[in-house]
Amino acid sequence: MAKITAFFTAVITWFTMIFCPAAPVEGIYNEPEVTEKVAFDEGEFSMGKYDIVVSPDGSDSNDGSLSAPIATINKAKELVKESETDELITVWFREGTYFIEKTLEFTERDKNNVLYRSYPGENVSFTGSKAITEWKETQINGIKAFSADVTVDNDSDYFRSLYKDNKRLSRSIYPKEGTFKIADPLTDEAIVPEYEPNFFTHSVAFKVNSSDLLDFSNPSDIDIKIMHFWCDDLLPVHSIDKNSGRVETNKASAMTVRVDDNYIFENVKEALSLPGEWYLDRTEDKLYYIPEDGDTTENTTLYAAVTEQLITFINAKNISFQGINFINTDWDHIDGKHTGVPFPESHPLYNNIEYGTDHPQAAYEVPAAILVSASDGINFTDCRFENIGYSAVKFEKASKNCNIESSLFNDIGANAIFIDGEFVVPASTENINVKDCHIGYYGRIFNNAIGILLTHAINCELSNNEIHDGWYTGVSVGWSWGYADNSTDNIKIADNLIYNIGNGWLSDMGGIYTLGVQPKTVISGNVIYNVGCDEGAYGYGGWGIYLDEGSSYMTVENNLVYDCSSQTFHQHYGKENIIRNNIFAFGGEGQFIITRNEDHNSLTLKNNILVGDNTVMYNHSYKKDWFIDDSNLYWDYKNGGNVFSGESMKLIERCNLVIMTTRGYYNNAVFEDPLFKDAANRDFTLAENSPALKTGFVPFSYDAGTITKF
């Protein structure tokens, strides 16, 4: 009887919407609450009895007092070791730049309870680069250029990063706009692992269109970057045959190369042409640079990165940094260990291979400029991580009780922050927190990197961060596929502002992405928008919140997600997730999708607002019992309450609310304008008289807040 009643109710509602549209209702609005983030308070200088002062103008023969500072952090480490106090010791750095040529190592032998910080009001930088100032005017490719003599005796002298005025300069790229397409993947020459031949074949040879090639003078200096699915392969070139278009590399691809995959060449001498580009010619021992406006041979200072890793903490304890800039580090190709099926010596291209294959996800094997391993109480506050070649900071191997707060990450080669525990249950990596940070322009070298990547850790908080302009996912939590035991749990992902993610480069991404069973993980209060996947033939999956394989028992609430190229919410498959009190708006392919049905309840969708503009609510013509929905509001700004679900908005394929109701969906639904203040301009402030309140929706703040801009 209940089903019959629901059917007739749906029919009456549908006909009423079509033939008797309701008169528009004016909203009543109050000013929304605006959250503000508190930056680090530098305080005032106060010299403690055991404190030490460091200055670029000091001398390591001094005593480290304010009037007689020492010159290096290495000397400071030695002096604090000699102290017998258990009180906090502060090492004060006076303004200037401190060059770290060799990785600075902290271990269990170092003094704990030490704070390394900037002197109040002074700018302090630890750098991995050296200045280049001696320039001559010349020409290259018929264009005015500067050149500098450099010595490249071996690979350790060869740098891949060059900086100017606090920005990364681009190695010469070809083509200058857009991408080329792979012509022939030469599948017969690839190594095909049995476990996944569709995605993970490994290739060191393929063909491109010969018409796209230049007469490359130094092909072995060129890298080819191939984009596929959720991975970009950055492969050093072994040889290029311009006539046939055959390219051979010194490293196997992590993922299957396909016809029409996008690719570009990097570090091409013949393509050097744009202001700010550079090329290091190791055959000539010369650095070429195309000057920008205002550059002269006398006033131009560029910084060549010579250090890849600035600091390591191995079994260290209670060491903190405040107000320090970590800048200008280098990178190299990763000698990955992921290859499931190594190339046999019998393979004709075996001798080409110099590097192992990367892990194909999340820049997983990329090292970090700052590594924290098996350490306790390592903290960074009000620090700046900028122009980093690899990942910026990584916590691994049972590290715990560490924090990064009120810090800026800008132009990061791979992951900004990587929390990487070992797979043990319960996890041994715990209580690593990232709060009030600004993370922008990450994944600049290794494009499939994440803003904050967390694997195999428990009891962590990722909150109040602003994350934007990465080529891939903003926050990723979990590293277990399916329903097996998962060492990741109790992660708070809250009040983050995540936007401009993907930017049409890769696929299969989310503003927030999860994996595996996580009963205590909560995703709440986040604002996510402008998530865009590759729009090419192989492109798919620009999602706002993305619960991937086996994500289960999680709570997703009070989030605002809008303007995603695919759906605003996607669950691949999982169990009993609670999705409540969210606003899902203006997904390019609809608002909500589950892509696999299983013999259990996938999720409960309750008290949410779903709105679109001539797009479907549910991007599937779901049969019965895929999931439970209850008390949601649905509205389409073109079709009003006459909403549709299904694979598309094509008349023959879409399902109206009558059909969906008979299948057990749209339970206790409201089909009315939610009365956002200005939905067209993405102001989702909800009116006090919003019909959404009838569903039990509870208004929340739609401003995740920001901190200081770059």
Salt bridges, closest charged atoms under 4 A:
GLU31 OE2 - LYS677 NZ 3.85
GLU78 OE1 - LYS75 NZ 3.84
GLU101 OE2 - LYS130 NZ 3.71
GLU108 OE2 - ARG109 NH1 3.83
ASP110 OD1 - LYS77 NZ 2.93
ASP110 OD1 - LYS81 NZ 3.98
GLU122 OE2 - ARG94 NH2 2.70
ASP149 OD1 - LYS286 NZ 2.74
ASP155 OD1 - ARG282 NH1 3.61
GLU189 OE1 - ARG246 NH2 2.78
ASP221 OD1 - ARG282 NE 2.74
ASP223 OD2 - ARG171 NH2 2.79
ASP223 OD1 - HIS333 NE2 2.87
ASP232 OD2 - LYS225 NZ 3.08
ASP233 OD2 - HIS228 NE2 2.81
GLU248 OE1 - HIS238 ND1 3.92
GLU248 OE2 - ARG246 NE 2.80
ASP261 OD2 - HIS228 ND1 3.19
ASP261 OD1 - ARG258 NH2 2.71
GLU266 OE1 - ARG171 NH2 3.08
GLU277 OE2 - LYS176 NZ 2.59
ASP281 OD2 - LYS269 NZ 2.65
GLU284 OE2 - LYS269 NZ 3.29
GLU292 OE1 - LYS164 NZ 2.71
GLU292 OE2 - LYS167 NZ 2.87
ASP295 OD1 - LYS164 NZ 2.86
ASP332 OD1 - ARG160 NH1 3.11
ASP335 OD2 - LYS337 NZ 3.66
ASP358 OD1 - LYS251 NZ 2.62
GLU386 OE1 - ARG384 NE 2.50
GLU396 OE1 - LYS394 NZ 3.70
ASP411 OD1 - ARG168 NE 2.82
ASP420 OD2 - LYS394 NZ 3.64
GLU461 OE1 - LYS435 NZ 3.71
GLU461 OE2 - LYS492 NZ 3.81
GLU466 OE1 - HIS438 ND1 3.86
GLU466 OE2 - LYS709 NZ 2.84
ASP469 OD2 - HIS468 ND1 2.71
ASP548 OD1 - HIS572 ND1 3.00
GLU557 OE1 - ARG580 NE 2.80
ASP563 OD1 - ARG682 NH2 2.84
GLU598 OE1 - HIS600 NE2 3.09
ASP630 OD2 - LYS606 NZ 3.85
GLU647 OE2 - HIS620 NE2 3.89
GLU672 OE2 - LYS694 NZ 2.57
